[in-house]
């Protein structure tokens, strides 16, 4: 079965989770699967009794990449797609060039839409503090800037250039929700109208 794979590209706090929530509401949560490298890393950190914050997860990614190569997470995501029972898959979020190569391979048999979620650094910082996931409530601007320059962020500029679409978001929640819903209506109407 041909699947629709939605890949979100965005820096920390861009709004990837909110866009995923909108897709779940629009298509129905029973029809959408979420494959998230961040979610995988947070689960591993928690299982190991570590704090599931961004710095810890970033160290785990680095360790996996050093031990098994740059494509290790992309391979895990790619192998999950054919077995997934749903026809809409959200992939949050490609960070390495190997991830984009994996999406290119998946494109042979699936519809792949890569979306760059664009939001100013100031809006992203504010959004992270409001989200208040582990370590974010007390996030300082200085730590935010450090996170922007972590090793896995080094390819984000190249990855952004490979996106099919750009979704510009700000701080106005209602306006952002309208943009997210418009995206769903334009690209996922087939899935929302299936019974």
C-alpha positions as CSV (number, residue, x, y, z in Angstrom):
1,X,0.0,0.0,0.0
2,X,1.3,3.5,-0.9
3,X,1.7,5.6,2.2
4,X,1.9,9.3,2.7
5,X,5.0,10.1,4.7
6,X,5.1,13.6,6.2
7,X,8.6,14.7,7.4
8,X,8.9,17.7,9.6
9,X,12.1,19.7,9.4
10,X,12.5,22.4,12.0
11,X,14.7,23.5,14.8
12,X,13.9,23.1,18.4
13,X,10.6,24.7,19.3
14,X,9.5,25.2,15.6
15,X,6.1,23.6,16.1
16,X,6.7,20.1,14.9
17,X,4.6,18.5,17.7
18,X,1.7,20.9,17.2
19,X,1.7,20.1,13.4
20,X,1.6,16.4,14.3
21,X,-1.3,17.0,16.7
22,X,-3.2,18.8,13.9
23,X,-2.6,15.9,11.5
24,X,-3.8,13.5,14.1
25,X,-7.0,15.5,14.6
26,X,-7.6,16.0,10.9
27,X,-7.0,12.4,9.8
28,X,-7.9,10.5,12.9
29,X,-5.4,9.3,15.4
30,X,-6.1,5.7,14.5
31,X,-4.9,6.3,11.0
32,X,-1.6,8.1,11.6
33,X,1.6,6.7,12.9
34,X,4.4,8.8,14.4
35,X,8.0,7.9,13.9
36,X,10.2,10.3,16.0
37,X,13.9,10.0,16.5
38,X,13.5,12.4,19.4
39,X,10.8,10.1,20.9
40,X,13.0,7.1,20.5
41,X,15.9,8.9,22.2
42,X,13.7,10.1,25.1
43,X,12.4,6.6,25.6
44,X,16.0,5.2,25.6
45,X,17.1,7.9,28.1
46,X,14.2,7.2,30.4
47,X,14.8,3.4,30.2
48,X,18.4,4.0,31.2
49,X,17.4,6.1,34.1
50,X,18.8,9.3,32.5
51,X,17.1,12.7,32.2
52,X,15.2,12.7,28.8
53,X,16.3,16.2,28.0
54,X,17.8,17.5,24.7
55,X,21.5,17.3,25.8
56,X,21.1,13.7,27.0
57,X,19.3,12.6,23.9
58,X,21.9,14.4,21.7
59,X,24.7,12.5,23.5
60,X,22.8,9.2,22.9
61,X,22.5,10.0,19.2
62,X,26.2,10.8,19.0
63,X,27.1,7.5,20.7
64,X,24.8,5.5,18.3
65,X,26.2,7.3,15.3
66,X,29.8,6.8,16.4
67,X,29.2,3.1,17.1
68,X,27.0,2.2,14.2
69,X,27.3,4.9,11.6
70,X,25.3,8.0,10.5
71,X,22.5,6.0,8.9
72,X,21.6,4.0,12.0
73,X,18.5,6.0,12.9
74,X,17.4,6.4,9.3
75,X,17.6,2.6,8.9
76,X,15.4,2.1,11.9
77,X,12.8,4.5,10.6
78,X,13.0,3.1,7.0
79,X,12.5,-0.5,8.2
80,X,9.4,0.5,10.2
81,X,7.5,2.1,7.3
82,X,6.6,-1.0,5.2
83,X,5.4,-2.8,8.4
84,X,3.3,0.1,9.6
85,X,-0.5,-0.5,9.4
86,X,-1.4,3.1,8.8
87,X,-1.4,5.0,5.5
88,X,-0.2,8.3,7.0
89,X,3.2,8.4,8.8
90,X,4.6,11.5,10.4
91,X,8.4,11.4,10.6
92,X,9.7,13.9,13.2
93,X,12.4,14.9,12.3
94,X,15.2,14.4,9.7
95,X,18.5,15.8,11.1
96,X,21.2,14.1,9.1
97,X,21.8,13.8,5.3
98,X,21.3,10.1,5.7
99,X,17.8,10.8,6.8
100,X,17.1,12.7,3.6
101,X,18.6,9.8,1.5
102,X,16.3,7.4,3.4
103,X,13.3,9.6,2.5
104,X,14.4,9.6,-1.2
105,X,14.4,5.8,-1.1
106,X,10.9,5.7,0.5
107,X,9.7,8.1,-2.2
108,X,10.0,5.3,-4.8
109,X,6.9,3.6,-3.4
110,X,5.3,6.3,-1.3
111,X,4.2,9.9,-1.4
112,X,6.8,11.8,0.7
113,X,6.1,15.5,1.7
114,X,9.0,17.2,3.5
115,X,7.9,20.4,5.3
116,X,10.2,23.0,6.8
117,X,8.5,24.6,9.8
118,X,9.9,28.1,9.9
119,X,9.7,30.1,13.1
120,X,11.9,32.9,14.5
121,X,14.4,32.0,17.2
122,X,12.7,34.3,19.6
123,X,9.3,32.6,19.0
124,X,10.9,29.2,19.3
125,X,12.6,30.0,22.6
126,X,9.3,31.3,24.0
127,X,7.4,28.3,22.8
128,X,9.9,25.9,24.3
129,X,9.6,27.6,27.7
130,X,5.8,27.4,27.5
131,X,5.9,23.7,26.5
132,X,8.1,23.0,29.5
133,X,9.3,19.5,28.6
134,X,12.1,18.2,30.8
135,X,14.7,21.0,31.1
136,X,12.8,23.5,29.0
137,X,10.9,25.5,31.6
138,X,14.1,27.0,33.0
139,X,15.8,27.2,29.6
140,X,17.9,30.3,29.3
141,X,18.5,32.1,26.0
142,X,22.2,31.2,26.3
143,X,21.4,27.5,26.6
144,X,18.9,27.8,23.7
145,X,21.7,29.2,21.5
146,X,24.0,26.3,22.6
147,X,21.4,23.8,21.6
148,X,21.1,25.5,18.2
149,X,24.7,24.6,17.6
150,X,24.8,21.0,18.7
151,X,26.4,18.5,16.3
152,X,23.2,17.1,14.9
153,X,22.1,20.7,13.9
154,X,25.1,21.1,11.6
155,X,23.2,19.7,8.5
156,X,19.9,21.5,9.1
157,X,20.7,24.2,6.5
158,X,21.2,21.6,3.8
159,X,18.2,19.6,4.9
160,X,16.0,22.7,4.9
161,X,16.9,23.3,1.2
162,X,15.5,19.8,0.3
163,X,12.1,20.5,1.8
164,X,9.1,20.4,-0.6
165,X,7.2,23.1,1.4
166,X,7.7,25.8,4.0
167,X,5.2,26.5,6.7
168,X,5.8,29.9,8.4
169,X,4.6,30.1,12.0
170,X,4.7,32.9,14.7
171,X,3.5,33.3,18.2
172,X,-0.2,33.8,17.4
173,X,-1.7,30.4,18.4
174,X,-4.9,30.8,16.4
175,X,-3.1,32.0,13.3
176,X,-0.7,29.1,13.5
177,X,-3.5,26.6,13.9
178,X,-5.1,28.0,10.7
179,X,-1.9,27.5,8.8
180,X,-1.6,24.0,10.1
181,X,-5.2,23.2,9.2
182,X,-4.7,24.7,5.7
183,X,-1.7,22.4,5.2
184,X,-3.8,19.4,6.2
185,X,-6.7,20.3,4.0
186,X,-4.4,20.8,1.0
187,X,-2.3,17.7,1.4
188,X,-4.3,15.2,3.4
189,X,-7.9,15.6,2.3
190,X,-7.9,12.1,0.7
191,X,-7.0,10.5,4.1
192,X,-9.5,12.6,6.1
193,X,-12.3,11.6,3.8
194,X,-11.8,7.9,4.0
195,X,-14.3,5.9,6.0
